[in-house]
């Protein structure tokens, strides 16, 4: 396993005067095999039984992430760093689920009264043992993070209520297009985001992380401005869009479905 991880790390090392992109191919192959597209493309489920059979490959990939030194990571371009962290979050989430599967109905079953699964420190990264929360809130969203609201549609919490776990790994070269597609597919899911009777019904994600949609990303300095940017994905009529602009629409946040996003053939 560690020999394989070393090979991956070498592929991500220096060549000439250019730093090669980190090789996420191993994770990409696992996702292609185990992630199943559902809900007419708006969401996905995970074939954990199949992934469990490939667990050693997943562990080898995660070991290759752990082998990256912080100085090396800091030397990468922004898109490379963000793709790395998104894959790390999703990969270790899968590993956490597999550590208890099939004896769980929700990722929350892994936690306890004193500690949620997202605060469990089990991830060897950059010389420390981190939690999923630390990857998301400190490295991705924190003060030194990326000010990128679309990450909320890329990180996956192994739950039905979550945006889809993407069927491929994130890469620096395709990152912007991947994040855009993830955002559109989530907002187009009328079971989790829709407009009815002058009320905008949204996923609780938009309530929990409201501040992230007010950072003037792409000139969207409010949640309504962000939603308007994706009005086509939501199928909003011109009249509905106007209610968002003039603030005459009510907003309600839907309950979150924490059941495991498991594919059941």
N, C-alpha and C positions, 0 to 999 in steps of 0.2 A: 504493500500500500504506500509506504513512504518513498519507495523508489519511483513509483508512478507520480507521486506528488512532486518529487525533485525534478522529474522530467518536465512537468508542467511549469515549474518555476523557472527552469532554464529557458524554456520557450518564451517566457515573459522578461528575460534579461536583456542586457544591452547588445545591440548589434551595430557596429560602426559608430556613428554619432547619433543614432536614433534609438529611442526606447520603444521596443515592441509592445503592442497591446497585450494585456494579460489574456491568456488563452482560456476562455470559458467554454470551450467545445465540449468537454466532458459533461458539464452541467446542462448544456444545450441538448445533448443527446438524451439525457435522463428525462428532461422535461418533454421532449418530443414523444417519448415512449409512454410516459405516465400521466400526462395532463390531457383531459378529455374536454373538448369544447361542447357546451350545452347552451340552452336558452337562445337558440338561433344566433350563436356567436357572441352574445353579451357576457357570458360567464363561462367558468370552467370548473371541473371537478378533478380530483386527484385519485388515480388508481393506486391507493396505498399498498394494496396487496402486491401489485407488480413492482412498485418502488421498493418494497421491503426486500424483494428478491435481488434488487440491484443496490442494496444498502452499502456494500463495500465500495462500490464505485462512487457513491455519494460521499462516503467518508474520505475517500482518497481526494476527491475534489475539494472538500472542506479543508483537508490538511494542506492542500496547495495554497489556499487562501491564508491559512495560519502562518505559512512559511514566509509570507511577504513582510518585510520590515517596514516600519513606519516611514523611514526616510525615503525608501523606494516609492511607497504609496504617495507621499507628499510631492515627489518629483513628477508625477503623472499629470497630464492635462485634466481639466475639471470633468469633462465627460467620461474619461477613463476611470476617475475616482468614483464618480457617482454610480456608474454601471457596476463597478466592483462591489460597492456597498449594497446596492439593491439585490444583486445576486447572493451576496453573503447573508443578508437578512432572510431572503426566501429560502436559501439552501439550509440554513440552520433551523428555520422554522419547520421545514420538512423533517429534518433529523430529530427535532424535539418530539414531533408527533410520532415518528417511527419508534422512538424509545418506549412508547406506551401502547402503540397500536397492536391489536384492535380493541384494547380494553379501555376505550374512551369514546364518548359521544360528542365531546367538545374539547377544544384545546384548553379550555378553562379547567377541565378535570385534572390537568397536570399541575395546576397551581394549588394553593391552600388558602386558608383564611388569612394567613400572615404574608403570603407572597404570591403574586400573580405569576403565570408562566413567563410573562414578558420581563419580569424582574429577576428571574433565575439566571445566575451567572454560570454559564457553561461553555462559553464561546472563547477559545484561545485566539486572540487577534491582537496584533501590534504589541506583543509582549505582555498583555494583560488578559484577564479573564473577564469577558464582558457579558452583558445581557442583551436581549433583543431590543429592549427599551434604550439602552445606551447606543446601539448602532443607529436606531431610528432618530431618537430625540437629541443625542449629543453630536453624532458624526454627520447625520444627514440633515436634520432640522435645526441644530443648535446654532449658536452665534457664529461658529466657524463653518456652518453648513452651506447649503446651496441656494436658499431662497427660491425653491422650485416647488410650487403647490401640486404639480402633477405627480409627485412621488407618492401621494396618497392613493393613487390608482395603480401603483406599481408594486409597492410592498404588500405582502399577502399574509393575513393572520390565520390562515387555515380554517376559515369559517364561511358559511354560505352568504352571510351579509357582506363579506369583503368583495372589493373589486377582484376581477379574475386574476388568478395566478397565470402569468403569461406562458404560452406554450413553447417559448424559446428563452434563451438567456439574453440578458441585456448586454449590448456592446457599445463602445464609444461611438463607433461609426454610424450606428443606426439609432442611437439613444433618443434623439429628439423626435423622430418619427414613431418610435415605439411608445414613448410617453404620450404623444398625441393620440395615438390609436387607443391606448389604454383608457385615457380620459373620455374619449368619444364613446367607446363601447360601454363604459360604466354609466354615463349619463343617458345613453340611449336605452338603458334597461328600465322599462316602464314599471317593473315590479319594485324598483328601488328609488326611482326619481321620476316624478310626473307632475303635470299641471291639471287641476280639476276644480271647477267652481270657484274661480278666482283665488285659488290656494296653490302654492307651490310646495309639493311634498318632496322632501329630500332625505337622502341617507343621513344618519346621525354623524357620519364622518364630517359633514360640513358644519355641524355644531361643535364637535370636539376640537376641530382644528380651524376654527373660524379665522383666527389671526393670520394663518398661512395664506388665506385668500385676500388679504388686505395689504400685501407687500408691494403693490404696483408692478407685479409681474406682467409683462406685455401690456402695460397700461390698464391692468385690471386691479383697482385699489379697493374693491369691495366684493362681497360674495355675489351680489346681483350682477356686477360687471363681469365676473368670471362666468356665471351661468349664461349671460347674454352672448359671450364669446362662443359658447357651444349650443346656442339656441337651435341650430339645425339638427344637431345630434338628438336633442330632446324633442324635436318636432314642434317647437313653439310657433304659434301663428303670430303675424305682425301685431295683432291686438294684445296677445299675451305678452309679447316682448315689451310693449309699451307700458304695461302695468308694472313690469320690473323696473323700467327706467324711471317712472314717476313715483314709485314706492307705494302703489295702491294695492299690491298683492300681499296676501297673508302667507307666512311660511310656517310649515309644520315639519317636524323631523320624525322619521319613521323609526319604529323599534328595530333593533339590530338582531339579526339571526346568528347566534353563536354556535349553531350546530356545525359539526365537522363537515368540511367540503369534500366528503368522500364519494367517489364514484362507485355505484353499486350495479354491476352488470346484470 
